[in-house]
Amino acid sequence: GAKPAVCKHWLRGLCKRGDGCDFLHHYDAARMPECYFYSKFGECGNQDCPFLHGDATASTAGCPWYDRGFCRHGPLCKYKHTRRVMCANYLVGFCPEGPKCKFVQ
């Protein structure tokens, strides 16, 4: 079948799979891999970045596992990990702000 995207390792000259690689080993602007910075942070500061900067996708959405407390993929997760601060009042039993509280409950 068709190879889905340009090999990110080949782009850096580091792919060791050669012809056995599941990704393209030639430059194709339409099939570039997604930009790591754009996928993790929703922005990329490199104006000449050759990688794809897609619209809001699953990769820019919050990670449901991280939001529950732990994601086994860590920094390699394809979803965005957003650090949040727990509400101290909620932790001890009651938050007077309720759903309007700016902290996680």
C-alpha positions, 0 to 999 in steps of 0.5 A: 500500500501507499506509504502514509508520510515522509519518514521523520528519521529519513529527513534527519538522515537517521533512518536505518530501515532503508527500503524496509521502512514503512514511510516515504524516503523522498520529500513530499510536502503534502505528506510531511509528518506533523510538527511536534511543537504544533501538535503538543503546544498548538503553535510553532515558532519556526516560520520556515517549518517544513512539517504539517500544521493541521487544524485542531485535531486529536493531537491538540486535544487534551489527553483524557488519561493525563486529565485523570491523573496519569498517562502511560505515554508520557511526553510521547503521547499524541495528545496534549498534556496540560498541567492543572492546579487542584483546588485546595478547598475541594481537596479538603471537602468543599469549594465555595466557588463550585463550577466557577472555580478556576482550579481543577475539581 
